[in-house]
Amino acid sequence: MRRPTGADSLLIIVPAYNEEGAVGEVVCEIRQVMPETPVLVIDDCSSDCTAVVARMAGADVLSLPHHLGLGGCVQAGYRLAYELGYQYVIRVDGDGQHDPRDLPAIFRALRESGCEMVIGSRFLDGEENHTSFLRGLGIRFFRLVLRPILGKPVRDPTSGFVGVNRAALEVFSRSFPLEYPEIEALVVLQRKAFRFVEVPCRVRPRRAGRSSITAVKSFYYIIHVLLGVFVNVLKYEGWRPRRR
């Protein structure tokens, strides 16, 4: 993995676990849209050929020795990007649902908005049919929970199609929610007086495999994330940003 050059250095990270059926095409599409941008696939100790397929498609691969789960996998990518000196990182999931054609818009917003995080949102167009009933129910619930905490609405709080600048990268390289990171990460940023903005993005069907979301898992997800949100609120309750 090479060190970046230039003030606007960008790394695209792709967390992947047993995604051999999709990750190669994801990497190829990213390279078609942004051919000069390095792509790092973080292989979360897959039992299939995810790492091999990713390398064949032209990505650098960070192979984790143990399965860390999504949060640990993403944090490993953030940590390496921060240590190498990248200024911006955009995360693209390895299942093919995120459309790489939206990458330039996210990168542009990172550079021009002044915000520490940019979220690729499925719902800025007002449509709610981009997701399953159970997932949509959870999204609407967390919109209500997060509104008073964040001080502004967020349309797609569970989106994994996100970009961060170096300030947020430093925070997340040191500490990142482990199991369901997206919502808790928003709370951490807010408590550190960082800002986010949403930009429209497209969502596609999975290229391979299927969702593991069930009613039982949805209930567990809601309880787990709620606890994480309130722990982070209490954790940073007395924290105040330094004057700039």
Secondary structure, 3 states (H helix, E strand, C coil): CCCCCCCCCEEEEEEECCCCCCHHHHHHHHHHHCCCCCEEEEECCCCCCHHHHHHHCCCEEEECCCCCHHHHHHHHHHHHHHHHCCCEEEECCCCCCECHHHHHHHHHHHHHCCCCEEEEECCCCCCCCCCCHHHHHHHHHHHHHHHHHHCCCCCCCCCCCEEEEHHHHHHHHHCCCCCCHHHHHHHHHHHCCCCEEEEECCECCCCCCCCCCCHHHHHHHHHHHHHHHHHHHHHCCCCCCCCC
